[in-house]
Every structure is written in C-alpha cells, then in structure tokens.
C-alpha cells in the first residue's frame, strides 16, 4: 500500500517530518518498507497484514496517524447533492443471491464530459503507480485509494434496457475485459450483467463493451459489497489481479460503500459536470459490530504497565471505537464496522499497546514459579504418547463400538457388565468395548496379513462397563507387540523374538519417565503378570494362548499385550524433576556372573544388593541374561554390573574390593547363587 505525505495531511494537521512519520508508523505495526521523495512530496510504501484491510486506504492510514499523534481526524465527506423527484432516471437492479452480494448500489449521472483529469488528480494517482485514464475512471480510482472502497463506472447507454443483474455466470459465457482479453466464465464466478450479457466480473474487473470512453455522456456508478471468498476464487480461477480484487478479497468496510459512492458522485459533478439522476440500491449494509468489556486491570496484567483510563479511552476513540465507561476501571467498547478483526479483550489490549508505544513497556524476565500444580490428565496423556512413539510404537485408533464375537474370540467373557446399543447400525457395533485388547489383537492380525515383520502399537482410549444401571467410563492404555527385532553384534545379525520382557521393559521406561517410582510386576497363577503402581493394582501383561491365536488366524507368532488403568496410574505420576551435577570423580565397575534359581525375582536380588552397597554403590543393573546348555534346568544365568563412585573423592581398589566381595558373599548366602 502506497500513500503520499501530502495526501495524509488532507485528513490530519501533521507536523512531523516524513522520516519521523515512517518511524512512528513502523513502531505501531504499519511497517514502512520504503520512503521515496517525489518532487515536493514523499511516497510511503507500507506493508499491510492480511487481517487489516482498513489500512488499504489513505483514510485508514490517516486514522492511525491521528491516534499516534493525538490529532483530530478531519471529515472530508462532501455534502450530497439533492435530486428532485422529477429529475430521477429509472434503473433496474436485481441480486440473485444476497450472500454473494449483500449490498449493491447504482448512481446515475447524466451529461458528463469525459476528458483528461486535472493535474493534481493525475499526479496523486501516478505517485501511487496508477495510470491516468480519464477523469471519470480516475475519480473511481482516487476514491478507491482514499477510502478503500472499490467503485466502477459503466457507460449507461451501453447497458441493455438500463438494467443491472448481479448473478453467477452461466456455463459457456464469455466476457471481454477492459484489459482486452476475452475470458471464459463458469458458475463459480460472480458477474455484473445487463439484461443480455455479463458486463463486468464482480469485484475484479470491468468489461470492455461498457467502459467509459470519450463518447460517454451518461454513467452508472457502482458501489457494492461482494463475498470475499467468491472474489478470491474468481480471481484465482481467471488469473486476474486488480486493486479492487485486492480489497474485496480481504473484506471491505460495509459502511464504506455509501460513503465512497457519495464522494465519487460529488467529485464527478465538480470535475466532469453533469447532473445527479438518482441512487438505487439492493440489499442492506450489514456489519458485525459488538460490544467488548475491557477491564483496565486486565490491560495492566497483560502489558505490565498501567495506561491511564483517559489515555486508553482517547486511543480507542481515535481508532474509531465507541467507548463508554461502565464502572471504575471498566470500559464498554463498541467495534466499528471496519474492524471485523477485533473480537476479544486481548485484541483491544494489542491496539492500546501499539499506539501507546511498545517502547514504553519495560523489558522484564518472565516469572518462574518455584512449584507447579499437579499435571492434568490431558498433559500426562500427551506425554505418554510422546514417550511411546519415541520407543518406536505406533498409535492405533480403534472403534469404541465392537461386536460380542470379537470379545469371545479374544477370550473375554461376555458378562452382564457390558453396555449394549439399543439400535446398532450394524452387528459390528453391538456393544461399547469393555477392554482395548480385543481391538488391538485384531489390529495385530491385520498387520501380519499385510506382511509386517514387527508390530508395536498402542492405544489410549476409554473403556466402558455397566455398574448398578450406570455407565462407567475410564481411560485406559493398551499395548500390543509381535514379531522379531533384528540387530547386529560381533557374531553377525541376531533376530530376537519379542516376548513379555520387551513389553515389561517398555512399561518400565514409561513409568520411569512419568516419575512413577513405586511400581512392580507380579506373576499370577493364570499366567498373567499383574502391574502395580503407587501400591495399587493398575493393570496386567499377558501372552496370548494358542486358542486365541488360532481364533485370529495368527500362526507361528507370539503376541504380548498390556492394559493399564490410567486413573490408577495418574495418581502415581510425578512430573517434577530434580537435577544433579555431573559426577566429578571417576567410577569403578565390577561385574558378577552367576546362576540363580528360576523362581527368584531379579528385582528382589537388586534391592538386596543396593541395600548392602550403601552410599558407594551408585548403580546395580542386569548386564546380561542367558539360558542354554551350560545352564541347568530350573536356573537362569545373570551378569550384574555394579558401579561404585564417591561424590567427594576418587575411590581406590582397597575401598571397592572388600565391599564388592561382601556383596558376592551375600548373594551366595541369601540366594544360593553359584558364581561363574
């Protein structure tokens, strides 16, 4: 958008230099990308954001200048010429769809003398890069740049039956535009037509056959409001761009159509002569104006400064808002028709900050709260999804409605706790799922049929049950793993079939990252593994039996699954973090390899070691697990890695060796291990 310094001074008594003005506008959000001197004047080129169509006019920029400098915005609208009834000329207007064109007006001016524009008018247009055509066309362009409302002048005598029809183009219709190019139209394009044919592409470009020429004596002056989306689509489809389309596609001021029509008529009568012969319109000027309650305390909270109430009211009024004081520190602000972008109190805060001055807002660091509230369920679930996808699992989304047969195939009894659908759309949507596992098994079977070698999926969704004539709905986590993992070692490619240990490991990582410390995995008599969290039963792990695998036509594969009650899990989550310094002193690592009875839990063994190791034992973990010909039946082979470190000194062999030997002796005494 270009605007001249002298043109702005028509609206405000501006004293600042062009350079100072450019700086002020830029600081207020209207970035001046160039300032060029042309003769005795200056041209400012301003970058306009798409949400501010009110800045696409000299008036819009002048309004900002008046607010920035606290100046009065002059009203330059001329008084409209009165027309006697006997001097009115008839004109027919029809609009086929009010959504396409909410408002259309046509003024008739007779006896005009078309010719060259005066120097001042031609100079102003050319300074903005607009070529002068003739006085009538130049006036419509002048009003477009000054007021932001596109106008179009038709040669009235070339309109068949002096009729205007605003309608969609018919399939196969063509129009010769004023650029001399004939274009094919279709039903997605809005046109202005007379009784026979299209005479203009609505909001984009006029037609060659009805343009104003030196022979024109009577004109029809159009001022309208068109649907922005329709104009944008039409412009893109036809490959056209114009100053009118640039404004219509962003949304013009509904109230501005009448103002621009009046201004253009009076300027035509002044510069081209003629007589006003009437105004006819269709539709109504509608604008979404709303009242927003603005608390000045809210402004201070957002900006960190207090803007005096008097100053706040002055700024908003000069920007075109209507402001009334509701109570002490509270304002009722009515938005103007040209500010459809302002809808919330925060929008008004932005307006105040822009004009009051961003430079007046002090630079401060954001407040850091030493403690945070307990995380909400949505935050925890979002974090869980990130963790699980980071482990290589894929999120699955299955239907909440399933059929009874799926439950039976998954080995889940169809008891009286099921929630039945009274009028299911199909047999597959009979009940609300009581568990996630059946759907996950079906998903695993489907992916195996698609030749997937490794499957790792999870789902976080609600499960349902009926209790005492009420529906109980709980969030749950389901995980399903199947296939083999392949990785390279010194011995070459190794394929490791996924088992319950892989699933247990994934859950341990999840629990640790969620800050859950008190969790456990306890084998049950029915071959499932119970999962506890925070001292409560939270879910289970299982490996599918042969019959269920056969029910889903899964052959020669292991499928392991888990289902966790998230309500139980949420109570144990602790997302607070403690940070420790990087160790200053080196560690000493010692391994212990031994055989252990199969029925002894490794977790119990690790806890015993950590208790005996004391402060010097920084970590004890399983480094290797093996079974085979060298390990007798009923035993398992383990290698534990023990890391010793002190925070105050470098440990010596004399300190570590006795402690490590003591741990080995404890293992032999309490767990009857056989060292290797």
N, C-alpha and C positions, 0 to 999 in steps of 0.2 A: 504494500500500500504506500503510494506516494502522496505527499501533501506539501504545499508551499507555506513558507513562513508568513507571507502577506495574507494568504487566504485564511489562516488561523486567526489573524488579527481582525478579521471581519466579525469574529464571534467573541473575542476576548481582548481587553486592553493590555496586551502583552508587552512588558518592558524588558524581559530577559533577552539576552543575545541568542541567536540560533544555536551556538555551541552549548550554552548553558541549558537551553531547552532540550537539546538532544540528550544531554547527560541526565536531566531530570526524568525525561520520558523513559529512558532505558532503566533507570533505577526503580521506576514504577511498574515495570513489566512490559513496556512497549519498546522493544529493542530497536534502536535506530541503527541500521546497518550501514547507512551512508548519509553524508551531508554534503550537498553539492551547491555551489554558488552559480546562479544563472542571472547574469546582468545585475540588477539591483535586488534580486530576490534570492532565496535559498530553498532548495528542494530537499525534504527529509524523506528517506525511504525507511519504512518501519516494517519489521517482521511481525505479522499478525498470527496469533494462535487460532486454531480452528474453532475453539469454543467462544471466541469473541467477535462475532460478525458485526457488532455495534461499532467496532473500531474501523470498519471498512468504509469510512466516510470522514469528511473534514469535520462535520458536526460531532461525530463520536470522539475524534481525537481532541477537538476543542473542549469537549466536556471534561476529558481527563485533565487537560491543561488548567481549566478553571478550578478543578478540585486540588490539583497540586499546588497552585499559587494562591488559592483562596480568592479567585477573581469571579466577577459576575459573568454568566454566560448570556450573551445577547440573544434575543428572539428576533431572527431575521425574516420570519414568515410574513409575506406581504398580505394586505387585506384583499380578500377575494372579490372580484368584480361581480356585481349583482346583475342578474339577467331578467328581463321582463318576460312574462309567460308567452306573449305573442311572438317573441323572437326565438323561442325554442325550436330546435330541429329534431325530428323523430329519429330514434336509433333503437334497434332491437338487440338485446343481449340475452343469451341463454348459456347456462353452465350445466353440463351433463352430470357431473359428479362434484359435490361440494368438498369432498376430501381432496380431490385433485386441485381444485381451485376454490379455496374458502371465500375469496373476495375478488371481484373484478369490477373495475370502474372505467368508464369511457367519457371523455370530454370532447365536445365538438367545437371547433374554432373555424370560422369561415373567413374568407377574404384575406388570407395571409400572403405576404410577399416573401417568397423564398429567395435567399441570396447569401452573400458572404456574411460571416459573423463579424462583429466589431473586434478591434484589436485586443481589447482586454480579455474577451471571452476566448478568442482563439489562442492567445498567449497562455492563459491558465491551463487550457486543455493540453496544449503542446508541451508544457512544462512537466505534465504527468505522463507524457508519452502517448497521448491520444490525438489522432489525426483529425483536423478540422474538415467537415463535410459541407454543411450549410448551416444557417442559423437555427433551423428547426431541430435538426439532428444534434447539433452542438448543444442546444439547450437541454435536450433529454440526457445527454452525456454529462453535462455540467451538474444537473440535479442528481444524477447517479453518484458522482464523486462527492458532491457536497452533502447530500442527505442519506446516501446509502440505499436508495430505493431505485431499482431499475425501471425505466419508462420506455415506451415505444410509440412512435408516431406513424400512423398509416395515412396514405392518401385516401381520403374518404370517398372520393368519386370513383376509385378503383375497387371498392368493396361492393360485391354484388348485393343489390337490394338494401344496401347500407345496414347490413346485419353482421353481428358478431356471435359466433358459436365457439365455446370453449369445450373441446371434446378430445377423446382419444383418436389417433389417426386410424384410418381404415387400412386393411391389408392391401398392399399394392399401390397406395397413394404415394405421390412424389411432390417435392417442393423444390423450387429454385431459390436458394437462399441468397441473401444480399452479397455474399462473397463470390457469387457467380457459379457455385457448384450445385448441381441437381442431386438430391438425396432421396433414397428410398425410405419410406416410413413404415411403421407397423403399429400394432395396438398397444405397445408399451410406451409409446411416445405421445405426449400431450401437445395438441396444436391449437392455434387460434385460426378459425376458419370463417369464411363468409357463407352465404347460402349454397355455394357451389364447390369450394375447394379450400385447402389449407392456405393461409396467407402468412403464417409465422409459426416457428417452433417455440412453444410457450416457454418463456423464461430463458431462452438460449439465443435465438437469432431470428430476425425478421425475414420476410420473403421479398424477392426482387420485384415481383409484379406490383406490389402495393407500396413500395418505398417512396419516400418524399423526394421529389425532384424539383428542378427549376420551374416546371409547369404546374406544380401542385398549388391549388388555391384553398382547398378545404381539407382539414386534417381531423383525424380521430386520435386523441391522446390516451394511450392505455396506461393504467397503473393498477397492479394486481398483486395478489399473494398466491404463490404456487407451492405445491407439495415439494419440499426439499429433496426427498428421496426420488421422486419421479423426475425431477430436473437432473439430478446427478446420474441416474441410469440412462436417461435420454442423451445426455452429453457424452457419456462414455460409449454408448452404442453407436452414435453418429460420428464420434471422433472430433467433436467440436469443443471449443473453449471460447468464452466471452466474458467480459466484465459482468454482464447480467447473470450468467450462469454461476460465476464465482460467488456471487452474493446470494442468489436464490438457493443454491445447494447447501449453504450454511444456515439459512433461515433469516429472512428479513424481518424488520420490526412491523408487526401487523398494523400498528397505528401510524406508521410512516407512509403508507400508501396514499392516504388522503392528503397529508402534508405536502408530499412531493408533487402530487397532481396539481394542487393549488399553486405551488411555487412555479412550476413549469408553465402553467397557463398564463400567469401574470407576466412572466419573463417573455413569453412568445408575443403577447399583446404589446409589450413595450418595444421589443426589437424587430418583430415581423409584422406588426399591425394586425388587422383583422378584428373580429368580434366573437365573443363567447356565445355559443349557441346551446349550452346546456350540459348537464352532467347526469349520467345514468349509471347505476351500479347494480350488481347481483351478489347476493350473499352478505355476510356481516363481518366486520372486523372483530376478530376474537383473539384474545391474548390471555395466557395463563399467569395472572398476577396473584400473588399470595402474600399473606402477612406472616412474617417471621419474628418470633420473640427473641430478642437479643439481650442477654444479661451481661453487663459490663464486667462483672466479676469473672465471667467465663472468658471474656476477651483478655483480661489480665492474666488469667491462668494459662492460656494458650501462648500468649506473646511474652510473658514475663515482665511486662511493663503496664503501667496504668495510663490509659488515654482518657483525658478529661471528658466528661459527658458532653459538654458544649462542643468540644472539638470533634467528637465522634458523630454527633448529630450534623454538624456542618459538613463534614466529609461526605457522609451518606447522602445528604440533600443535594450537594453539588454533583454527585454522581448520578442523580436522577431518582433516588429513592424518596419515598414519602415516609417521614419519621414522626412518630408521636411518643411522648413519654408516658409509660404505663404506671410506673411507680419509681421510687428512688432506685437508681441503678438498673432500670429495665426499660427497653425501648421496643415499640411495635413498629417494624419496618416493612413497608409495602414495596414489593419489587416493581420496577417499571416494565412496560411491555417489551422493551429492547434488551432486557436482561433475563432471558429464559434459562441461563446457566446458573443463576443464583436460586438455590432451593433450601439450603440449610444454614444454621447459625455460623458454621465454620466458614462458609462462603463469604459471609459478611465480615468475619474476622480477617480474612485474606484481603478484602477491599480496604479495610482500615489500615492494615499493615503496609500495603502498597503505597497508599497516599501519605500516611503519617510519616513513613520513611523507615525502610529496613535498617538504615544505618543508626537509627535511634534505639534499636533493640540490642541490648548488651549481649556480648558473647559469654556464654556460660557452659560449663560441662553438664551433661545430663546427670540427674540424681541417681545414685546407686543405692538400692535398698539392701541392707545387710542380711535380711532374711526374706524368703519368698513364701507365698502361700502354697498349700498343698496343690499339686498339679491336678487339673481337671481330667475327666475320663478321655475327652477328645484329644488332649495333649499327649496322654500316655499311649493311646491307640496309634496316633500318628508316629510317635517314637518307635513303637513296636514294629510298625510296618517298615520303617527305615532300617531297623536292625535286621529283620528277617530277610528283606530284599538284599541287604548287604551280605548276608550269609549265602546268597545265591538262590534263595527260594523265590518263587513267582506267586503273586497274589491271585487267588481264584475268587470268582463271584458266582455263586450258585443261587438257584431259586429258593425262596422261603417256603414255597408250596411244593410238596412231594407226594408220591403215592405210597400206599401201605406196602405194596410189593417190594419197593426199594428197601424199606425197613427190614422186612423179612429176609431178603437176600443178604443184608448186612448183619444179620444175626441179632437184631434189636427187637425185643418182644413188643407187639402192638397192644399195650395195656390200655386201661381206661383213662390214662392221663393225657391222651392225645387230643389235640384241638382239631375238630373236623370242620370242613367247609360245607355249609348247607347246600349251596348251589355251585359246585365246582364247574369251571369252564371245561375241564377235561378230566379224565381218570388220573392223569399225572399230577393233578393239583387237588388231591383229596384232603390233605391234612397240612397243618403247619409243622415244620420239621422240629422234632424234639432233640436232634443232635446234628452236628455238622459232618460226622464221619461217613454216613451213607453217601452223601453227595460227593465227598472227596474220593471215596473208593471208586465211584462211577467215573469221576474225572481222571483218576489214575488209569482205569481200564481203557478209557477213550484214548488217552495219550499213548498207551502201549500199542494200541491198534494202529496208531499213526507212526509207528516205528521209532518212538522216542526211547533212547537207551537209559537216560537218567531223568527221574521225575522228582521234583521237590516243590510242593505247592503248600500254600497256607490260605486260610480264610478267617477273617474277623467279622462275625455277624451275630445276630440274635438267634437264640433257640427258644422254643415255646413249650409250655406244659400247662395242664389244667389242674388246678388245686381248689377244691371247695367252690365250684361253679365260677371260678375266676381264672383269667388267663395270666400266667406268669411268664414274663419275657426277660431273658437275661442275655448279656453279651458273652460270647464265647470265642476262644481261639482254637482252630483246628489245623493240624499239620499232617501231611502225608508224604512219605518218602519211599522211593522204589528205584531199583537199578543198581548200577555199579559206578564207582569213582575210579578214574584212571589217573595214575601219576607215575613219574619216572624216579627210579632210585639207582644206586650204583649197579644193581643187578639187572636193570632194564625196566621195561614197562610193567607196572603192577596194577592189577584190577582188584579192587576191594569192594565186595558186595555190601550194600547199605544194610545196617542192622539197627536194633534198638539202641546200641551205643552211639550211633551217629545222631539219632533223634534226641537222646539224652544230652549229648554234647551241645546240640543247637539250643535246647532249652536252658542249659546252664549258662551259655553265653548271653541269652536273652535275659535271664534272671539277674545275672551279674551287672549287666549294663543298665538295668532298671533299678539297681540298688537294692535288690532283694537278697538279704543275707541268710535268713532262716528258711532254707528250702531243703527238700530231701526227696529221694526216690526209694520207695519201699516195695519189694516184690510181694505179690499176693498169691494166694493159693490157686486162683483161677488163671494164672499165667499172665496177668496184667501187672503193671507197675504203677503203684499209687504215687501221685505227686503232691507234696505238701508245700505250702508257702505261708510264712507267718504263723506257723503252728497249726494251720487248718488244712483240711483236705481240699485241694484245688483242682484235681483232675487226674488223668491216668494216661499211661502209654500202653500200647498193645501191638502184637504182631498178628496179622490175620491168619486164621487157621485154614487148613486145606479145603474145608467145605465152602467157606465164604469165598475163597479164591476161585473155586470152581463155579460158584454162583455168578461171578462176574467174568467168567471165562479168562481168568488170569493164570497163565501156565508158566511153571518153572521160574517164578519170581517171588521174592519176599516183599511184602508191603507192611510198613510200620506206620502207625498213626498215633496222634496225641490229641486230646481235647482238654482244654483248660477253662475253668470257670473264671472269667475275668473280674467279676465282682469280688471274688475271694483274693485274686491277685492284686487288685488295685489297693487294697488295704495294706499290703506289704511293700508297695513301691516307695522308694525314697530316691528322688532325683537330685537331691543336694550332693554336692561334690566337695571333697577335701583334697587339697593338693600337697604333695610332699616334695622336698628338694631332691634333685638328682643325687644319688649316693656319691660321697666324696672319696670313699675308700674302696679298694677292690674286694671282690668276694672270692671265696674258696668253695669249689663244688666237689662233692663226693657222691658217687653212685653206690647203690646197694642192689645186687641182683639176688633173687631168692625164689623159692617155690612156696606157695601158700595154698591152703585148702580152699576148694572152690566155694564153699558156703560162707567164707569170711568176707565181709564187706570191706572194700578198699577204703571207703570213707572213714570207717572206724579206725583202720590202721593209720591213716594220715593224721587224724585228730590226735591219736596217741603220740605219734612222733613229734608233732608240733608242740604238744604239751611238755614233752621231755626236753625238747631242744631249747626252749626258753627264748630269751631275747636275741641270742646269737644265731638262731636258725631263722633266716629270712624267708625261706620258701622250701616246701617239700611237695614234689609233684611226681606223677607217674610218667616216666620217660619211655617205657616200653611195656607191652603186654603180649604174651605169646603162649601158644599151646601147640603141641605136636608130639612127635615120637619121643623126644627127650623128656617130656613132662608126663609123669604117671597119671593114670586116670583118677579124676577127683581132685586134681590140683591145677593150678594156673601159675605161669611164670610171670614175674614182675621185675621191673627195674625202676627203683625210685631214685630221683635226683634231689640231693639235699644241698641247698645253698646257704653258706654261713657268711655273715657280714656284721661289722660293728659300725655304728654311726660316729664313733669317736676316735677310732684308730685302725690301723691295718692289723688283721689277725695273723697270728703265727701258727705254724704247724703244731707247736706244743699246746696251743689252746684248742685247736679244732680236733685233733686226733682223739683225745680222751672222750670228748663229747660225742663224736661220731661212733666210737666203739661202744659207748654206753647205749646209744640208740640201737645198734645192731644186737647187743645183748638183750635189750628189752623186747625186740621183735622175736628172738628165739624163745625167750621165757614166756611171754604172754600169748603169742600167736603160733608158736611152734613152727616157725618158718625154717626152711633148710637153705642156708646161704650157698650161693653158687660161685 
